[in-house]
Amino acid sequence: MSSAISSEQPFADPRIPARDQCVLRHILDRLAAQTPERDFAWFENEDPWTYKRTQQEAQRTASGLQKLQIQRNDRVLVWLPNGPTLLRCWFGINYIGAVYVPVNTAYRGNLLEHVIRNSDAKVLIAHAELVDRLKSVDLANLETVVVVGGKEATEDLETLSVHGAEALGALGDIPEPLEQPIDPWDLQSIIYTSGTTGPSKGVLSSYLHLYTMTTSLNKMLTPDDRRLVNLPLFHAGGTSSIYGMLTKGGAIALVDSFKTDRFWDTIRRSGSTCVTLLGAMTSFLVKAPSHSDDRNHPLRTVIMVPLSEDVAVFTKRFGVDVYTAFNMTEISGQLVSERNPAKTGSCGKVRAGAEVRLVDTNDCEVPVNSVGELIVRDERPWGLNHGYNNNPIATAAAWRNGWFHTGDLFTRDESGTFFFVDRAKDAIRRRGENISSFEVENEVAAYTGVREAAAIGVPSPLGEDELLVVIAPVPGSSVDPAALIEFLIPRMAHFMIPRYVRIMKELPKTPTQKVQKHLLRQEGVTADTWDREQAGIRISRQKIRNLT
C-alpha cells in the first residue's frame, strides 16, 4: 500500500483528519504536487522557498539522514539557530518518520547534558560554534555529530563519528521510500520545557497534537497569510507557528530573533501579515519613537501573549487586529480570544473541542471568580501531549484523574473569560524563556561558599520576570556576587543568569525544612540586594552567524 494513496484516505473516526492534512510528510507531498510554485518560506539572506523547493530540501536531508543510519522513530537532536538549515533538518527528520528533538542554543553544562541523556538520541546536528560545549559534558548514547556552519575543532570528541554539512545531502537526493505511511499519532517531536521540581522535561508530541495546537491558535488566519516567525524553533511557539501555516497551505517568514529596531522593516520586506508577540515585545514596539509610516505595513493580525496593558495603544497606533490565547508545550490552545478582546489580562474563552476546568488541590471545581488550577482535556484522541520522555513520575503527576494539570492558576468570570493569576509551580518567565528555579539553584549551589540557594522571579518593568537568587553562605564564608556571576556565565544559558543576588544568613524555612519562597517573593528586591546591571555587568545571548 503506497504512502501517496493511503495518506489521502480518511480515518473511521471523524475527529482524526487524513494524513495529508495533519502529518508533515504527507502535507508537504500534497502541497508540492498541488501548488509547486506557491511561496512557503521567506528568509533574510537566502532566496525564498516554494513548496516544491521545500519538499526537495526535506528530501535531500532525509536521504542524508538515512545514510547516517537514521530510521523511523529514531530521535535526532538539532542544535541550530533559526534559519533555512534548521527548517530543512526538522522537515527532513519528520519526512522519514524520525523524531525531531530541538535543543536550545543557549544550553550548556548540566542542562545540555541532561537533554542529551534524556533524549536517547544517537545523532546530533550542531552549529560549529556550539560544538565546543560538548567537550565538557557526558555524551550518553550519542554516536554521531553533524557539524554545520564551519569546521570548528572536534579533535576532543574522539568518541563520536564527526561529519560535515555534506552529510545532510545534496539537492536532488531522494530518500528511500517508506514501508508504510506516517500516522497522525506517531511521535513527531520531543521539545524540552522548563522543569520546576526537577530537570527540564521532554514533552512527547504527536503529529495530531501539533496539528490540534496549530489549528486552534491559527484559526483567524487564511492560506493567503504569511506569518513572521521570530520565536526560536526549539520552543513550541516557533514550531507551531510554522506548522500552522503549513497545514493551511500558507507562507512563513523565518528570522533569527525579535529585534525592535528592525521589526517593521522585516514585516514590510517579507510581506508578513501575522506575527506572535510575547512578553515585553509589545512594550518595546509601543515605546519606540512614533513615525509617520507606523501604519504603512502589511501586518493585519497580532497574537499577543499575554494581553498587554498597551493593547489599545498598540492597535490604534499600528492599525492591526489583536488576539490572545493561552498555550504551553504540553497542550493545544485550549483558551483563545475573540478579535480585539477588551478585558486586559484575559486569555480568552474555551475553544470548540476543548474541555477546561479550574480546580482546587483535590481536583474539585472552584466557583466562578475563584482561583483554581487550570486542567484540560481534548475531544480529539492525541490532541494533547502523551507524556514526558523517560519520566513516568512527572507524566503520572501531570495526567492524574484523566486531565492534564497545567500548574497555572486562573480565574473565570461569568462570561466564561479566563484570566491568568500566577504559576502554581516555581518556573520563572524571563524574556520569553521559561527558567527552572531548580536548575538555577543547582548551578548557584555549585559555587564555593554557597550553602543553599533559592531562585525566584521578581517583577520587571519590561513585563514578565527578572531573576533573583537568594543565597545563604557556608558558615564562616562570604560570597562576592560579581564573582558568582562570573562563575555562572560559562555554565548556564544567558537568560538563566540572575540579575539580582541577595545574601541572607539563613533562608526562611517551613517546619519540614522547605524554603518558603512565597516570603522571598513578597520581599522581592530589598535594599541589600545586589543588581548586576547597576554593577555594569550585562549579559546577552551568543550571536551565532546565520547558515546559508
C-alpha positions as CSV (number, residue, x, y, z in Angstrom):
1,M,0.0,0.0,0.0
2,S,1.7,3.2,-1.1
3,S,2.2,6.2,1.0
4,A,0.6,8.6,-1.6
5,I,-2.7,6.7,-1.7
6,S,-3.2,5.9,1.9
7,S,-2.2,9.5,3.0
8,E,-5.4,10.7,1.4
9,Q,-7.8,8.2,3.0
10,P,-9.9,9.4,5.8
11,F,-9.9,7.5,9.2
12,A,-13.1,5.9,10.5
13,D,-13.0,8.3,13.5
14,P,-14.1,11.7,12.1
15,R,-12.1,13.5,14.7
16,I,-8.9,12.4,13.1
17,P,-8.0,14.2,9.8
18,A,-6.4,12.4,6.9
19,R,-2.7,12.0,6.9
20,D,-2.2,14.5,4.1
21,Q,-4.0,17.1,6.3
22,C,-2.0,16.7,9.6
23,V,1.2,14.7,9.0
24,L,4.2,16.8,7.8
25,R,5.5,14.5,5.1
26,H,2.1,13.8,3.6
27,I,1.0,17.5,3.8
28,L,4.2,18.6,2.1
29,D,4.0,16.0,-0.7
30,R,0.3,17.0,-1.3
31,L,1.1,20.8,-1.5
32,A,4.2,20.3,-3.6
33,A,2.1,18.4,-6.1
34,Q,-0.9,20.8,-6.0
35,T,0.9,24.2,-5.7
36,P,4.5,23.6,-6.5
37,E,5.4,27.3,-7.3
38,R,3.5,28.8,-4.3
39,D,5.8,30.5,-1.8
40,F,6.2,28.8,1.5
41,A,9.3,30.3,3.3
42,W,11.0,33.7,3.1
43,F,14.5,34.2,4.6
44,E,16.5,37.3,5.2
45,N,19.7,36.1,3.4
46,E,18.5,33.4,1.0
47,D,16.1,33.1,-1.9
48,P,12.6,32.1,-0.8
49,W,11.4,28.5,-1.0
50,T,8.4,27.4,-2.9
51,Y,6.5,24.4,-1.7
52,K,8.3,22.3,-4.3
53,R,11.7,23.6,-3.1
54,T,10.7,22.9,0.5
55,Q,9.9,19.3,-0.4
56,Q,13.3,19.0,-2.2
57,E,15.1,20.4,0.9
58,A,13.3,17.9,3.1
59,Q,14.0,15.0,0.8
60,R,17.7,15.8,0.4
61,T,18.1,16.0,4.2
62,A,16.0,12.8,4.7
63,S,18.3,11.0,2.3
64,G,21.4,12.2,4.1
65,L,19.9,11.1,7.4
66,Q,19.1,7.6,6.1
67,K,22.8,7.3,5.0
68,L,23.7,8.1,8.6
69,Q,21.5,5.1,9.6
70,I,18.6,7.2,10.9
71,Q,15.5,5.1,10.8
72,R,11.8,5.7,11.6
73,N,11.2,6.6,15.3
74,D,14.9,7.4,15.9
75,R,15.4,10.6,17.9
76,V,17.6,13.3,16.3
77,L,18.9,16.2,18.3
78,V,19.1,19.5,16.3
79,W,21.2,22.3,17.9
80,L,20.9,25.2,15.4
81,P,19.7,28.8,15.3
82,N,16.6,29.8,13.3
83,G,17.2,29.6,9.6
84,P,16.9,27.5,6.4
85,T,19.3,24.8,7.7
86,L,17.2,24.2,10.8
87,L,14.0,24.2,8.8
88,R,15.2,21.5,6.4
89,C,16.7,19.4,9.2
90,W,13.3,19.4,11.1
91,F,11.4,18.7,7.9
92,G,13.9,16.0,6.8
93,I,13.8,14.2,10.1
94,N,10.0,14.1,10.1
95,Y,10.0,13.2,6.4
96,I,11.3,9.7,7.2
97,G,9.3,9.3,10.3
98,A,12.1,10.1,12.7
99,V,11.6,12.3,15.8
100,Y,12.7,15.9,15.8
101,V,14.4,17.0,19.1
102,P,15.4,20.6,19.0
103,V,17.9,21.9,21.6
104,N,18.0,25.5,22.9
105,T,21.1,27.1,21.5
106,A,21.8,28.7,24.9
107,Y,22.1,25.3,26.7
108,R,25.4,24.3,28.1
109,G,26.8,22.3,31.1
110,N,24.4,20.2,33.1
111,L,21.3,21.3,31.3
112,L,22.8,20.3,27.9
113,E,24.0,17.0,29.3
114,H,20.5,16.2,30.7
115,V,18.9,16.8,27.3
116,I,21.4,14.6,25.5
117,R,21.0,11.8,28.0
118,N,17.2,12.0,28.4
119,S,16.6,12.1,24.6
120,D,18.2,8.7,23.9
121,A,19.5,10.3,20.7
122,K,22.4,8.8,18.8
123,V,22.8,11.6,16.3
124,L,23.2,15.4,16.8
125,I,23.2,18.1,14.2
126,A,25.0,21.1,15.6
127,H,26.2,24.5,14.7
128,A,30.0,24.7,14.6
129,E,30.1,27.5,17.1
130,L,28.3,25.3,19.7
131,V,30.4,22.1,19.3
132,D,33.0,23.2,21.9
133,R,30.3,22.9,24.6
134,L,30.1,19.1,24.0
135,K,33.7,18.6,25.3
136,S,32.7,19.2,29.0
137,V,29.6,17.0,29.2
138,D,28.7,13.3,29.3
139,L,27.5,12.4,25.7
140,A,25.5,9.4,26.9
141,N,24.3,7.4,23.9
142,L,25.5,10.0,21.3
143,E,27.5,8.4,18.5
144,T,27.4,10.8,15.6
145,V,27.6,14.6,15.2
146,V,27.0,16.5,12.0
147,V,28.7,19.9,12.2
148,V,27.3,22.7,10.0
149,G,28.4,26.3,9.6
150,G,32.1,25.8,9.7
151,K,34.9,23.4,10.8
152,E,35.4,24.1,14.4
153,A,37.9,21.9,16.2
154,T,36.4,18.5,17.1
155,E,39.6,16.6,18.0
156,D,38.5,16.2,21.6
157,L,35.3,14.4,20.5
158,E,37.1,11.2,19.5
159,T,34.3,9.1,20.9
160,L,32.0,10.5,18.2
161,S,31.8,10.0,14.4
162,V,32.1,13.6,13.1
163,H,30.6,14.7,9.7
164,G,30.4,18.0,7.9
165,A,27.3,19.6,6.4
166,E,27.6,17.5,3.2
167,A,26.3,14.6,5.2
168,L,22.9,16.3,5.1
169,G,22.5,15.5,1.4
170,A,22.6,17.4,-1.9
171,L,19.7,19.0,-3.7
172,G,18.1,16.3,-5.9
173,D,18.8,13.4,-3.5
174,I,15.7,11.3,-2.8
175,P,15.3,9.2,0.4
176,E,14.3,5.5,0.3
177,P,10.5,5.1,0.3
178,L,8.6,4.4,3.5
179,E,7.4,0.9,4.1
180,Q,4.2,2.4,5.4
181,P,2.8,5.9,5.8
182,I,3.4,8.0,8.9
183,D,0.3,8.1,11.1
184,P,-1.2,11.1,13.0
185,W,-0.4,9.5,16.4
186,D,3.2,8.8,15.6
187,L,5.8,10.7,17.7
188,Q,6.7,14.0,15.9
189,S,8.9,15.8,18.3
190,I,10.3,16.0,21.8
191,I,10.5,19.6,23.0
192,Y,12.2,20.3,26.3
193,T,10.3,22.6,28.6
194,S,11.5,24.1,31.9
195,G,11.4,21.8,34.9
196,T,10.0,23.2,38.2
197,T,10.7,20.5,40.7
198,G,13.4,18.7,38.7
199,P,15.3,18.8,35.4
200,S,13.7,20.0,32.2
201,K,11.1,17.6,30.8
202,G,10.9,16.4,27.2
203,V,7.3,16.8,26.0
204,L,6.2,13.9,23.8
205,S,4.2,15.4,20.9
206,S,2.4,13.5,18.1
207,Y,1.6,15.0,14.7
208,L,-2.0,15.1,15.8
209,H,-1.1,17.1,19.0
210,L,0.9,19.6,16.9
211,Y,-1.9,19.8,14.3
212,T,-4.5,20.4,17.0
213,M,-2.4,23.1,18.7
214,T,-1.7,24.9,15.4
215,T,-5.2,24.8,14.0
216,S,-6.6,26.2,17.3
217,L,-4.1,29.0,17.5
218,N,-4.2,29.9,13.8
219,K,-8.0,29.8,13.3
220,M,-8.0,33.5,12.4
221,L,-5.5,33.1,9.5
222,T,-6.1,32.0,5.9
223,P,-3.9,30.4,3.2
224,D,-3.2,33.9,1.9
225,D,-1.4,34.9,5.1
226,R,2.3,35.0,5.7
227,R,3.4,34.6,9.3
228,L,6.5,36.2,10.6
229,V,8.3,33.6,12.9
230,N,10.8,35.4,15.2
231,L,10.4,32.9,18.0
232,P,13.0,30.1,18.3
233,L,12.2,26.8,16.8
234,F,13.4,25.0,19.9
235,H,10.2,26.3,21.6
236,A,6.6,25.3,20.8
237,G,5.8,28.9,19.8
238,G,8.1,28.9,16.9
239,T,7.4,25.3,15.9
240,S,3.6,25.7,16.0
241,S,3.7,29.0,14.0
242,I,5.4,27.2,11.1
243,Y,3.3,24.1,11.3
244,G,0.1,26.2,11.4
245,M,0.9,27.8,8.1
246,L,2.0,24.5,6.5
247,T,-1.4,22.9,7.4
248,K,-3.2,25.9,5.8
249,G,-1.0,25.9,2.7
250,G,0.1,29.4,3.6
251,A,3.5,31.0,4.0
252,I,6.1,32.0,6.6
253,A,8.9,34.4,7.1
254,L,11.7,32.9,9.3
255,V,14.1,35.2,11.0
256,D,16.7,34.5,13.8
257,S,15.0,36.5,16.6
258,F,12.9,39.5,17.5
259,K,14.6,42.9,17.0
260,T,12.7,46.0,17.9
261,D,14.7,48.3,15.6
262,R,14.3,46.0,12.6
263,F,10.8,44.7,13.3
264,W,8.7,46.9,11.0
265,D,11.3,46.8,8.2
266,T,11.2,43.0,8.3
267,I,7.4,43.0,8.2
268,R,7.5,45.2,5.1
269,R,10.3,43.3,3.3
270,S,8.8,39.9,3.9
271,G,5.2,40.9,3.3
272,S,4.2,39.4,6.6
273,T,0.5,39.7,7.6
274,C,0.7,38.0,11.0
275,V,3.0,37.7,14.0
276,T,3.0,36.4,17.6
277,L,4.3,38.9,20.2
278,L,5.4,37.5,23.6
279,G,6.0,39.3,26.8
280,A,7.9,42.5,26.5
281,M,7.9,42.6,22.7
282,T,4.7,44.7,22.7
283,S,6.1,47.1,25.2
284,F,9.3,47.5,23.1
285,L,7.3,48.4,20.0
286,V,4.9,50.8,21.7
287,K,7.8,52.6,23.4
288,A,9.7,53.0,20.2
289,P,9.6,56.5,18.7
290,S,6.5,57.2,16.5
291,H,6.9,57.5,12.7
292,S,4.6,58.8,10.0
293,D,4.6,55.4,8.4
294,D,3.5,53.5,11.6
295,R,0.5,52.1,9.6
296,N,2.4,51.7,6.3
297,H,2.9,47.9,6.5
298,P,1.1,44.7,5.5
299,L,0.6,43.4,9.1
300,R,-3.0,42.7,9.9
301,T,-3.1,40.2,12.8
302,V,-1.1,40.1,16.0
303,I,-1.4,37.2,18.5
304,M,-0.4,38.9,21.8
305,V,0.6,36.7,24.7
306,P,0.0,37.9,27.4
307,L,-2.6,40.6,26.5
308,S,-0.6,43.8,27.3
309,E,-2.0,46.8,29.0
310,D,-0.7,48.7,26.0
311,V,-3.0,46.7,23.6
312,A,-5.4,49.7,22.9
313,V,-2.4,52.0,22.2
314,F,-0.9,49.3,20.0
315,T,-3.9,48.6,17.9
316,K,-4.7,52.3,17.4
317,R,-1.1,53.2,16.5
318,F,-0.3,50.3,14.2
319,G,-3.8,49.6,12.8
320,V,-3.9,45.8,13.4
321,D,-6.3,43.3,15.0
322,V,-5.2,41.6,18.1
323,Y,-6.0,38.2,19.5
324,T,-4.7,36.5,22.7
325,A,-4.6,32.9,23.9
326,F,-3.2,30.5,26.5
327,N,-0.9,27.7,25.4
328,M,2.0,25.7,26.6
329,T,4.1,23.0,25.0
330,E,2.0,20.2,26.5
331,I,-1.5,21.4,25.5
332,S,-3.1,22.7,22.3
333,G,-4.5,26.2,22.6
334,Q,-7.5,25.4,24.9
335,L,-8.1,29.2,25.5
336,V,-8.4,31.6,22.6
337,S,-9.9,35.0,22.5
338,E,-12.2,36.8,20.0
339,R,-10.8,39.6,17.8
340,N,-9.6,42.6,19.8
341,P,-10.5,41.5,23.3
342,A,-11.4,44.3,25.6
343,K,-10.5,42.8,29.0
344,T,-6.9,43.4,29.9
345,G,-5.2,40.4,31.2
346,S,-7.7,38.0,29.7
347,C,-6.6,34.8,27.9
348,G,-9.8,34.1,26.0
349,K,-12.5,31.5,26.3
350,V,-12.6,27.7,25.8
351,R,-12.3,26.8,22.2
352,A,-14.5,24.3,20.5
353,G,-13.4,20.7,21.1
354,A,-11.6,21.5,24.4
355,E,-12.6,20.7,28.0
356,V,-11.3,23.1,30.7
357,R,-11.8,23.2,34.5
358,L,-10.5,25.3,37.3
359,V,-9.9,23.1,40.4
360,D,-8.5,23.1,43.9
361,T,-5.7,20.8,45.2
362,N,-8.2,17.9,45.3
363,D,-9.3,18.4,41.7
364,C,-12.7,19.7,42.8
365,E,-14.0,22.5,40.7
366,V,-13.9,26.0,42.2
367,P,-16.7,28.6,41.8
368,V,-16.8,31.4,39.3
369,N,-14.4,34.3,40.1
370,S,-12.3,31.9,42.4
371,V,-8.7,31.0,41.8
372,G,-8.0,27.4,40.7
373,E,-5.5,25.4,38.7
374,L,-6.3,25.1,35.0
375,I,-6.7,21.5,33.9
376,V,-7.5,20.5,30.4
377,R,-8.6,17.7,28.0
378,D,-9.4,17.5,24.3
379,E,-12.1,15.7,22.5
380,R,-9.6,14.6,19.8
381,P,-7.5,11.5,20.5
382,W,-3.8,12.5,20.7
383,G,-4.9,16.2,20.8
384,L,-2.6,16.8,23.8
385,N,0.9,15.6,24.7
386,H,1.2,12.0,25.7
387,G,3.7,12.3,28.5
388,Y,7.3,13.3,29.3
389,N,10.1,11.4,27.8
390,N,11.7,8.8,30.2
391,N,9.9,10.5,33.1
392,P,6.9,8.3,34.2
393,I,6.7,10.0,37.6
394,A,6.2,13.5,36.0
395,T,3.8,12.1,33.5
396,A,1.6,10.5,36.1
397,A,1.6,13.6,38.2
398,A,0.6,15.8,35.3
399,W,-2.0,13.4,33.9
400,R,-3.8,12.5,37.2
401,N,-7.6,11.8,37.1
402,G,-7.6,11.8,33.3
403,W,-6.9,15.5,33.0
404,F,-3.7,17.3,32.2
405,H,-2.7,19.7,35.0
406,T,-1.1,22.8,33.7
407,G,0.3,24.0,37.1
408,D,-1.1,27.5,36.3
409,L,-3.7,29.4,38.3
410,F,-6.6,31.2,36.7
411,T,-9.9,32.8,37.5
412,R,-13.0,32.7,35.3
413,D,-15.7,35.4,35.2
414,E,-19.5,35.0,34.5
415,S,-19.0,35.4,30.7
416,G,-16.6,32.4,30.6
417,T,-13.5,34.6,30.1
418,F,-10.3,33.2,31.7
419,F,-7.7,35.4,33.5
420,F,-4.2,34.2,34.3
421,V,-3.3,34.8,38.0
422,D,0.0,33.1,38.8
423,R,2.1,30.0,38.4
424,A,1.4,27.3,40.9
425,K,4.9,26.0,40.1
426,D,8.2,27.6,40.5
427,A,9.0,28.2,36.9
428,I,10.2,31.8,36.1
429,R,9.4,33.5,32.8
430,R,12.0,35.9,31.5
431,R,12.2,37.5,28.0
432,G,10.1,34.7,26.5
433,E,12.1,31.9,28.2
434,N,10.9,29.5,30.9
435,I,13.5,29.2,33.6
436,S,13.6,26.3,36.0
437,S,14.3,27.5,39.6
438,F,15.6,24.0,40.3
439,E,18.3,24.2,37.6
440,V,19.4,27.7,38.6
441,E,19.6,26.7,42.2
442,N,21.7,23.7,41.4
443,E,24.3,25.8,39.5
444,V,24.4,28.5,42.1
445,A,24.9,25.9,44.9
446,A,27.9,24.6,43.0
447,Y,29.8,27.8,43.7
448,T,32.3,27.6,46.6
449,G,30.9,29.3,49.7
450,V,27.2,28.8,48.8
451,R,25.4,26.6,51.2
452,E,21.9,26.8,49.7
453,A,20.1,29.0,47.2
454,A,16.5,29.9,46.2
455,A,15.7,31.3,42.7
456,I,12.6,33.4,42.3
457,G,11.0,35.7,39.8
458,V,10.5,39.4,40.6
459,P,8.5,41.9,38.6
460,S,10.3,43.5,35.7
461,P,9.4,47.0,34.3
462,L,9.5,45.3,30.9
463,G,6.9,42.7,31.8
464,E,7.3,39.0,32.8
465,D,10.1,38.4,35.4
466,E,13.6,39.3,36.4
467,L,15.6,36.6,38.1
468,L,16.6,37.0,41.8
469,V,18.7,34.4,43.6
470,V,18.7,34.4,47.4
471,I,21.7,32.6,48.9
472,A,22.9,31.5,52.3
473,P,26.7,31.2,52.5
474,V,28.6,28.4,54.2
475,P,29.1,29.5,57.8
476,G,32.3,31.5,58.1
477,S,32.4,32.2,54.3
478,S,31.4,35.2,52.2
479,V,30.2,35.3,48.6
480,D,31.1,38.1,46.2
481,P,28.0,38.5,43.9
482,A,30.1,39.6,40.9
483,A,32.4,36.6,41.3
484,L,29.3,34.3,41.5
485,I,28.1,35.7,38.2
486,E,31.4,35.2,36.5
487,F,31.3,31.6,37.7
488,L,27.8,31.0,36.3
489,I,28.4,32.6,32.8
490,P,30.1,29.6,31.2
491,R,27.8,27.1,33.0
492,M,24.4,28.4,32.2
493,A,22.2,29.8,29.4
494,H,22.4,33.6,29.2
495,F,18.8,34.1,30.2
496,M,19.3,32.0,33.3
497,I,22.0,34.2,34.8
498,P,20.4,36.1,37.8
499,R,20.2,39.8,37.6
500,Y,19.8,40.1,41.4
501,V,21.7,38.4,44.2
502,R,20.6,38.7,47.8
503,I,22.6,37.2,50.7
504,M,21.0,36.0,53.8
505,K,22.4,34.2,56.8
506,E,19.5,31.7,56.6
507,L,16.7,31.1,54.1
508,P,13.2,31.1,55.6
509,K,12.0,27.5,56.1
510,T,8.8,25.6,56.9
511,P,8.8,23.2,59.9
512,T,9.6,20.4,57.3
513,Q,12.7,22.5,56.1
514,K,11.2,23.6,52.8
515,V,12.3,27.0,51.7
516,Q,9.4,29.5,51.9
517,K,9.7,31.1,48.5
518,H,6.5,33.0,48.9
519,L,8.1,35.0,51.7
520,L,11.1,35.8,49.5
521,R,8.7,36.8,46.6
522,Q,6.8,39.1,48.9
523,E,10.0,40.9,50.0
524,G,11.3,41.0,46.4
525,V,14.3,43.3,45.6
526,T,15.3,44.6,49.0
527,A,17.7,47.4,49.9
528,D,20.5,45.0,50.4
529,T,20.0,43.2,47.1
530,W,22.9,43.4,44.6
531,D,22.0,44.3,41.0
532,R,24.4,43.2,38.3
533,E,23.1,45.7,35.8
534,Q,23.8,48.5,38.2
535,A,27.2,46.9,38.7
536,G,27.7,47.3,34.9
537,I,27.6,43.5,34.1
538,R,25.3,42.9,31.2
539,I,24.9,39.5,29.6
540,S,23.4,38.8,26.2
541,R,22.9,35.6,24.1
542,Q,25.8,34.4,22.0
543,K,25.3,35.6,18.4
544,I,25.7,32.7,16.1
545,R,26.3,33.5,12.4
546,N,23.5,32.6,10.1
547,L,23.8,29.5,7.9
548,T,23.2,30.0,4.2
